[in-house]
């Protein structure tokens, strides 16, 4: 084995493997950081949705309490004066609807019969207890109840409050609710999260008889669910399919749409009785994370390549320039001296490293004796 040729190759190869290993470890750490960031994005989507849902429930409860505690409203409801109650509450409802997106409001008499719908005053007298456990419980317990329910006008987030007359006697309940559209719109505005909500088609057809006709169309059907609302219907159709919404617990996955990766979190939606009535799909773009990871990989590979070049250059300069080249010159002179030919003097001492100067001195002594 010739040290002159093989030693630098071995050293450069080892350096290449070490730098490649370091680059690989760096890429692995980057990948894990991206994965951890994505897990955080999934948690953010879930927590933001839950928080937003609770916020709207609280807002509905606050607005319902405000209306139910107006003295003239309580008086008209206790007297079962529908015309007077309508005159008192319709103006308030229109203001609340415009300001807080509350689109459903109704008074109910025991055990759960609609007395007045502020959003549809001409429809009243129907008993909702068979399909609205939250209303039945609010009537029975004479207490505040909040949650998701499906009514004749469709799915919504409701808050039901008791209404008392001037003597403190229970006379019925008042509820306010809003659809899921504002919830998902606010998530998109605040966090850039796209969303879609789906409800069981069978339940919608049985209960939500006054739902908008454009909801119950074939393109909105996903398995046993109908897509009720979406912030970006085309995008969500790409990200969520029939099998994706067929869940009983939360599911996370990543999918490409419009040449960009998206993280999707699908969560079950329950009514007040803790029965699953639908699912909500939330999606956030991972394009920025993937792009950053790609740039990090390029920079790591570039840094590794530069490192290999620098190490290789340092090896060639140090070993060949400082050790092998002077040693080769001194070896030639030794061969001349050993063969009996005229021996040339060694190169100046400053051309040799400390380790070779001893050998050069010995050569000069031998050459001097020969002379």
C-alpha positions as CSV (number, residue, x, y, z in Angstrom):
1,X,0.0,0.0,0.0
2,X,1.4,3.4,-1.0
3,X,0.9,5.8,1.8
4,X,1.3,8.8,-0.5
5,X,-1.9,7.9,-2.5
6,X,-4.0,5.9,0.0
7,X,-3.6,7.8,3.2
8,X,-5.3,11.0,2.0
9,X,-8.1,8.9,0.4
10,X,-8.7,7.1,3.6
11,X,-8.7,10.3,5.7
12,X,-11.0,12.1,3.2
13,X,-13.4,9.1,3.0
14,X,-13.6,8.9,6.8
15,X,-14.2,12.7,7.0
16,X,-16.9,12.3,4.3
17,X,-18.7,9.6,6.3
18,X,-18.5,11.5,9.5
19,X,-19.8,14.7,7.9
20,X,-22.5,12.8,6.1
21,X,-23.5,11.1,9.4
22,X,-23.6,14.6,11.1
23,X,-25.8,15.9,8.3
24,X,-28.1,12.9,8.6
25,X,-28.5,13.4,12.3
26,X,-29.2,17.1,11.7
27,X,-31.8,16.2,9.1
28,X,-33.4,13.7,11.5
29,X,-33.6,16.3,14.2
30,X,-35.1,18.8,11.7
31,X,-37.7,16.1,10.7
32,X,-38.6,15.5,14.4
33,X,-38.9,19.2,15.0
34,X,-41.2,19.5,12.0
35,X,-43.2,16.5,13.3
36,X,-43.4,18.1,16.8
37,X,-44.6,21.4,15.2
38,X,-47.3,19.6,13.3
39,X,-48.4,17.8,16.5
40,X,-48.7,21.3,18.0
41,X,-50.7,22.4,15.0
42,X,-53.2,19.6,15.5
43,X,-53.5,20.4,19.1
44,X,-54.1,24.0,18.3
45,X,-56.8,23.2,15.8
46,X,-58.6,21.0,18.4
47,X,-58.2,23.5,21.3
48,X,-59.2,26.5,19.1
49,X,-62.4,24.8,18.0
50,X,-63.3,23.7,21.5
51,X,-62.6,27.1,22.9
52,X,-64.5,28.8,20.1
53,X,-67.5,26.5,20.6
54,X,-67.5,27.3,24.3
55,X,-67.2,31.0,23.6
56,X,-70.2,31.0,21.3
57,X,-72.2,28.9,23.9
58,X,-71.4,31.5,26.5
59,X,-72.3,34.3,24.2
60,X,-75.7,32.6,23.4
61,X,-76.3,32.2,27.1
62,X,-75.4,35.8,27.8
63,X,-77.7,37.1,25.1
64,X,-80.6,34.8,26.1
65,X,-80.3,35.9,29.8
66,X,-80.4,39.5,28.6
67,X,-83.6,39.1,26.7
68,X,-85.3,36.8,29.3
69,X,-84.7,39.3,32.1
70,X,-86.5,42.2,30.5
71,X,-89.5,42.9,32.6
72,X,-91.9,43.5,29.7
73,X,-90.7,40.3,28.0
74,X,-91.3,38.2,31.2
75,X,-94.7,39.8,31.6
76,X,-95.9,39.1,28.1
77,X,-94.6,35.5,28.1
78,X,-96.2,34.8,31.5
79,X,-99.5,36.2,30.1
80,X,-99.0,34.0,27.0
81,X,-99.6,37.2,24.9
82,X,-97.8,36.2,21.7
83,X,-98.4,39.5,19.9
84,X,-97.0,41.6,22.8
85,X,-94.1,39.2,23.2
86,X,-93.3,39.4,19.6
87,X,-93.5,43.2,19.6
88,X,-91.1,43.3,22.6
89,X,-88.5,40.8,21.4
90,X,-88.3,41.0,17.6
91,X,-86.4,44.4,17.6
92,X,-83.9,43.1,20.2
93,X,-83.4,39.9,18.2
94,X,-82.6,41.7,15.0
95,X,-79.9,43.8,16.8
96,X,-78.4,40.7,18.4
97,X,-78.6,38.8,15.2
98,X,-76.7,41.5,13.3
99,X,-74.1,42.0,16.0
100,X,-73.5,38.5,17.3
101,X,-74.7,36.3,14.4
102,X,-77.4,34.7,16.6
103,X,-79.9,33.4,14.0
104,X,-82.3,31.3,16.1
105,X,-84.3,32.3,19.1
106,X,-87.5,30.9,20.6
107,X,-89.7,30.8,23.7
108,X,-91.0,27.4,24.9
109,X,-93.7,26.5,27.4
110,X,-93.6,23.3,29.4
111,X,-92.8,20.6,28.6
112,X,-91.1,21.9,25.5
113,X,-93.8,23.4,23.2
114,X,-92.7,26.2,20.9
115,X,-94.6,29.4,21.9
116,X,-92.8,31.9,19.6
117,X,-89.9,31.6,17.2
118,X,-88.3,35.1,16.7
119,X,-86.7,33.9,13.5
120,X,-89.9,32.4,12.2
121,X,-92.9,34.0,14.1
122,X,-95.5,32.2,12.0
123,X,-94.3,28.8,13.1
124,X,-95.3,27.7,16.7
125,X,-97.2,25.1,18.7
126,X,-94.9,22.1,17.9
127,X,-93.6,19.9,20.8
128,X,-89.8,19.5,20.5
129,X,-89.3,17.2,23.5
130,X,-89.1,14.0,21.4
131,X,-85.9,15.0,19.7
132,X,-84.4,17.7,22.0
133,X,-83.2,16.3,25.3
134,X,-81.5,19.6,26.2
135,X,-84.8,21.5,26.0
136,X,-86.6,18.8,28.0
137,X,-84.0,18.9,30.7
138,X,-83.9,22.7,30.8
139,X,-87.7,22.7,31.2
140,X,-87.7,20.0,33.9
141,X,-84.7,21.4,35.9
142,X,-85.7,25.0,35.3
143,X,-82.0,25.8,34.8
144,X,-79.5,27.0,32.2
145,X,-78.4,24.4,29.6
146,X,-75.9,24.8,26.7
147,X,-74.9,22.6,23.9
148,X,-75.3,21.6,20.2
149,X,-78.6,20.4,18.9
150,X,-80.5,19.9,15.6
151,X,-83.8,21.7,15.3
152,X,-86.2,22.4,12.4
153,X,-83.9,25.1,11.2
154,X,-80.9,22.9,11.3
155,X,-77.9,22.2,13.6
156,X,-76.9,25.1,15.9
157,X,-75.2,25.9,19.1
158,X,-77.8,26.7,21.8
159,X,-78.2,28.2,25.2
160,X,-81.5,27.8,27.0
161,X,-82.4,29.9,30.1
162,X,-85.4,29.7,32.4
163,X,-88.0,32.5,32.3
164,X,-89.7,33.5,35.6
165,X,-92.6,35.8,36.2
166,X,-92.7,38.7,38.6
167,X,-93.4,36.3,41.5
168,X,-90.5,34.1,40.6
169,X,-92.6,31.3,39.2
170,X,-91.3,29.3,36.3
171,X,-93.2,30.1,33.1
172,X,-91.1,28.5,30.4
173,X,-87.7,28.8,28.7
174,X,-86.0,31.1,26.1
175,X,-83.2,29.9,23.9
176,X,-80.8,31.5,21.5
177,X,-78.6,29.8,19.0
178,X,-76.3,30.2,16.0
179,X,-75.2,27.9,13.2
180,X,-71.6,26.6,12.9
181,X,-70.7,28.9,10.1
182,X,-69.6,31.8,12.3
183,X,-67.6,29.4,14.5
184,X,-65.6,28.2,11.5
185,X,-65.3,31.6,10.0
186,X,-63.8,33.0,13.2
187,X,-61.3,30.1,13.3
188,X,-60.2,30.9,9.8
189,X,-59.9,34.6,10.6
190,X,-58.0,34.1,13.8
191,X,-55.8,31.1,13.0
192,X,-56.0,30.5,9.3
193,X,-57.7,27.2,9.9
194,X,-60.1,26.0,7.1
195,X,-63.0,24.0,8.3
196,X,-66.1,22.0,7.4
197,X,-68.9,20.5,9.5
198,X,-70.9,17.4,8.7
199,X,-74.2,16.1,10.2
200,X,-76.0,12.8,9.8
201,X,-78.2,12.9,6.7
202,X,-80.9,10.8,8.3
203,X,-81.2,13.1,11.3
204,X,-81.3,16.2,9.2
205,X,-84.1,14.8,7.0
206,X,-86.1,13.7,10.0
207,X,-85.8,16.8,12.1
208,X,-84.4,19.8,10.1
209,X,-87.4,20.1,7.8
210,X,-86.8,23.9,7.4
211,X,-83.2,23.6,6.4
212,X,-81.9,25.4,3.3
213,X,-82.5,23.2,0.2
214,X,-79.0,23.7,-1.2
215,X,-77.5,21.9,1.8
216,X,-79.2,18.6,1.0
217,X,-77.7,18.0,-2.4
218,X,-75.6,15.0,-3.7
219,X,-72.3,16.9,-3.8
220,X,-72.6,17.5,-0.1
221,X,-73.0,13.9,0.8
222,X,-70.0,12.2,2.4
223,X,-70.9,8.7,3.5
224,X,-73.8,8.9,6.0
225,X,-73.1,12.6,6.5
226,X,-74.1,15.8,4.7
227,X,-71.7,18.7,4.7
228,X,-73.6,21.5,6.3
229,X,-71.0,24.3,6.0
230,X,-67.4,24.7,4.8
231,X,-65.1,27.7,4.7
232,X,-63.6,26.5,1.5
233,X,-65.8,23.8,-0.1
234,X,-63.4,22.9,-3.0
235,X,-60.4,22.6,-0.7
236,X,-62.2,20.6,1.9
237,X,-63.6,18.2,-0.7
238,X,-60.0,17.4,-1.7
239,X,-58.9,17.0,1.9
240,X,-61.8,15.1,3.3
241,X,-63.5,12.0,1.8
242,X,-66.3,9.6,2.7
243,X,-64.0,7.3,4.8
244,X,-62.4,10.2,6.5
245,X,-65.6,11.3,8.2
246,X,-66.6,7.8,9.3
247,X,-65.1,8.1,12.8
248,X,-66.1,7.8,16.4
249,X,-63.0,9.4,17.8
250,X,-60.5,12.1,16.6
251,X,-58.3,11.4,13.7
252,X,-55.3,13.2,12.3
253,X,-53.7,12.8,8.9
254,X,-51.7,14.7,6.2
255,X,-52.9,15.2,2.6
256,X,-51.8,17.1,-0.5
257,X,-54.1,19.7,-2.0
258,X,-53.2,22.2,-4.7
259,X,-49.5,21.0,-4.5
260,X,-49.3,21.9,-0.8
261,X,-49.4,19.6,2.2
262,X,-52.2,20.1,4.7
263,X,-52.7,18.7,8.1
264,X,-56.3,17.6,8.8
265,X,-57.9,16.9,12.2
266,X,-61.3,15.3,12.1
267,X,-63.3,15.4,15.4
268,X,-66.7,14.0,16.3
269,X,-69.5,16.4,17.2
270,X,-71.9,15.5,20.0
271,X,-75.2,16.8,21.0
272,X,-76.2,17.7,24.6
273,X,-77.1,14.0,25.3
274,X,-73.5,13.1,24.3
275,X,-74.7,11.3,21.2
276,X,-72.5,11.8,18.1
277,X,-74.5,13.7,15.5
278,X,-71.7,14.7,13.1
279,X,-68.1,15.5,12.6
280,X,-66.0,18.6,12.1
281,X,-62.9,18.7,9.9
282,X,-60.2,21.3,10.5
283,X,-57.3,21.8,8.2
284,X,-54.1,23.9,8.3
285,X,-51.4,24.3,5.7
286,X,-48.1,22.7,6.3
287,X,-46.5,24.3,3.3
288,X,-44.4,26.7,5.3
289,X,-43.1,23.9,7.5
290,X,-42.3,21.7,4.6
291,X,-40.6,24.5,2.7
292,X,-38.5,25.4,5.8
293,X,-37.5,21.7,6.2
294,X,-36.5,21.5,2.5
295,X,-34.4,24.6,2.9
296,X,-32.8,23.2,6.0
297,X,-31.9,20.0,4.1
298,X,-30.4,22.0,1.3
299,X,-28.3,24.1,3.7
300,X,-27.2,21.0,5.6
301,X,-26.1,19.2,2.5
302,X,-24.3,22.3,1.2
303,X,-22.6,22.8,4.6
304,X,-21.6,19.1,4.5
305,X,-20.2,19.4,1.0
306,X,-18.2,22.5,1.9
307,X,-17.0,20.7,5.0
308,X,-15.8,17.8,2.9
309,X,-14.0,20.1,0.5
310,X,-12.3,22.0,3.3
311,X,-11.3,18.8,5.1
312,X,-10.0,17.2,1.9
313,X,-8.0,20.4,1.1
314,X,-6.6,20.5,4.6
315,X,-5.6,16.8,4.4
316,X,-3.9,17.2,1.0
317,X,-2.1,20.4,2.0
318,X,-1.0,19.1,5.4
319,X,0.0,15.6,4.6
320,X,1.2,15.9,1.0
321,X,2.6,19.4,1.3
322,X,4.2,19.3,4.7
323,X,5.0,15.6,5.1
324,X,4.9,13.5,1.9
325,X,6.5,15.9,-0.6
326,X,9.6,16.7,1.6
327,X,9.9,13.0,2.6
328,X,9.8,12.0,-1.1
329,X,12.6,14.5,-1.9
330,X,14.7,13.2,1.0
331,X,14.0,9.6,-0.1
332,X,15.4,10.3,-3.6
333,X,18.6,11.7,-2.1
334,X,18.9,8.6,0.2
335,X,18.6,6.4,-2.8
336,X,21.3,8.3,-4.6
337,X,23.6,8.1,-1.6
338,X,22.9,4.4,-1.2
339,X,23.6,3.7,-4.9
340,X,27.0,5.4,-4.8
341,X,26.0,8.3,-7.0
342,X,26.8,11.9,-6.2
343,X,24.6,12.8,-3.3
344,X,22.8,16.1,-3.4
345,X,22.6,18.2,-0.3
346,X,19.2,18.2,1.6
347,X,16.8,21.0,1.1
348,X,17.0,23.9,3.5
349,X,15.9,23.0,7.1
350,X,12.9,25.4,6.9
351,X,11.4,23.2,4.2
352,X,11.1,20.3,6.6
353,X,8.7,19.8,9.6
354,X,10.3,19.2,13.0
355,X,9.9,15.4,12.6
356,X,11.8,15.3,9.2
357,X,14.6,17.7,10.3
358,X,16.1,14.9,12.4
359,X,16.1,12.6,9.3
360,X,17.5,15.4,7.1
361,X,20.4,16.0,9.6
362,X,21.2,12.3,9.7
363,X,21.3,12.3,5.8
364,X,23.7,15.3,5.9
365,X,26.0,13.5,8.3
366,X,26.0,10.4,6.1
367,X,26.6,12.5,3.0
368,X,29.5,14.3,4.8
369,X,31.2,11.0,5.8
370,X,30.7,9.8,2.2
371,X,32.4,12.9,0.9
